[in-house]
Amino acid sequence: MGEPPILLYDGACGFCQASVQWVLRRDRRRTLRFAPLQGAVGSAIRARHPELATADSVVWVEDPGGPAERVAIKSAAAAEVLRYLGGGWGLLRMAWIAPRALRDAVYDLVARHRHRLPLGAEACLLPGPEERARFLE
């Protein structure tokens, strides 16, 4: 396996930033990297994957920049995050036995209203010094 995975997120969305903070607190491996969809890394990945043209909330990128680079969006991206976190969080992936159309419909509902959800961060995400290196531009 090449480079550690990257989680692309909507850098202008407080809910997405709060979700990144949630993942950071639970990431025991500390290898997952993060980049805003609107940044240079996010733009380069999106350019390589035309299927990401409409992606606007979260994208999981496996083997970024490598020959086996693979992306997952919507509920599949959420499942990849849970798989990566492992432990009890990996068990939540059992919810993914539901048909993808249903999972993505629920995901789309949340994503459509994410800017109004009270879980969002009020301010910009400012990682601590030990986490800063895991954030890409």
C-alpha positions in Angstrom: 0.0 0.0 0.0 1.3 3.5 -0.8 0.5 6.7 0.9 -1.8 6.9 3.9 -5.5 7.7 3.1 -6.8 11.2 2.8 -10.2 12.4 3.9 -11.4 15.4 1.8 -14.0 17.6 3.4 -15.9 20.8 2.7 -13.6 23.4 4.3 -16.4 25.9 4.4 -18.7 23.7 6.3 -18.8 23.8 10.1 -20.5 20.4 10.4 -17.7 18.9 8.2 -15.0 20.5 10.3 -16.7 19.2 13.4 -16.8 15.7 11.8 -13.0 16.0 11.1 -12.4 16.9 14.7 -14.5 13.8 15.7 -12.4 11.6 13.6 -9.2 13.1 14.9 -10.2 12.3 18.5 -10.8 8.7 17.6 -7.9 8.0 15.2 -5.6 5.7 17.2 -3.3 5.1 14.2 -2.7 8.8 13.5 -2.0 8.2 9.8 -5.2 9.6 8.2 -4.6 12.9 6.5 -7.2 15.6 5.8 -7.6 18.2 3.1 -10.3 20.6 2.1 -12.1 19.9 -1.2 -11.4 23.5 -2.1 -7.6 23.3 -1.6 -4.8 22.3 -3.9 -4.8 18.6 -2.9 -8.5 18.3 -3.1 -8.6 20.0 -6.5 -5.9 17.7 -7.9 -7.7 14.6 -6.7 -11.0 15.9 -8.1 -9.3 16.5 -11.5 -8.1 12.9 -11.6 -11.6 11.6 -10.8 -14.4 13.0 -13.0 -16.9 11.2 -10.8 -16.1 13.7 -8.1 -17.4 16.7 -10.1 -20.5 17.0 -7.9 -18.9 15.8 -4.6 -19.3 18.6 -2.1 -19.1 17.2 1.4 -16.7 14.2 2.1 -14.5 12.0 -0.1 -12.3 9.1 1.1 -9.1 8.6 -1.0 -7.2 5.4 -0.7 -3.6 5.2 -2.0 -3.6 8.9 -3.0 -1.4 9.6 -6.0 -0.6 6.0 -6.3 -1.4 3.5 -9.1 -4.3 2.0 -7.1 -5.8 5.4 -6.1 -9.4 4.8 -5.3 -12.1 7.2 -4.1 -15.3 6.7 -2.2 -18.1 9.3 -1.8 -21.3 9.7 0.3 -22.2 6.8 2.5 -19.3 4.7 1.1 -16.8 7.3 2.3 -18.4 7.3 5.8 -18.1 3.5 5.8 -14.4 3.8 4.9 -13.8 6.2 7.8 -15.5 3.7 10.2 -13.4 0.9 8.8 -10.3 2.9 9.2 -11.1 3.8 12.8 -11.7 0.1 13.6 -12.8 -1.3 16.9 -16.4 -0.7 17.7 -16.6 1.9 15.0 -15.9 -0.7 12.4 -18.9 -2.7 13.7 -21.1 0.3 12.7 -20.4 -0.6 9.1 -23.0 -3.3 9.5 -25.5 -0.6 8.8 -24.1 -0.7 5.3 -26.1 -3.9 4.5 -28.8 -1.5 3.6 -29.0 -0.8 -0.2 -26.6 1.9 -1.3 -29.5 4.0 -2.8 -31.1 4.1 0.7 -27.8 4.9 2.5 -26.9 7.6 0.0 -30.4 9.1 0.3 -30.0 9.5 4.0 -26.4 10.8 3.5 -27.8 13.3 0.9 -30.5 14.5 3.4 -27.9 15.2 6.0 -25.4 16.8 3.5 -28.2 19.0 2.1 -28.8 20.5 5.6 -25.2 20.3 7.0 -24.7 24.0 7.0 -27.6 24.5 9.3 -26.9 21.6 11.7 -26.0 22.7 15.3 -23.1 20.2 15.4 -21.0 22.4 13.1 -18.0 24.3 14.3 -18.5 28.0 14.8 -15.0 28.8 13.9 -12.3 27.6 11.6 -10.6 24.3 12.4 -7.3 25.0 14.0 -5.4 21.7 14.6 -2.9 21.5 17.5 0.8 21.3 16.6 0.9 17.5 16.8 -2.0 17.3 14.3 -1.0 20.1 11.9 1.3 17.9 9.7 -1.7 15.7 8.9 -3.6 18.6 7.3 -2.8 19.2 3.6 -3.5 22.3 1.6 
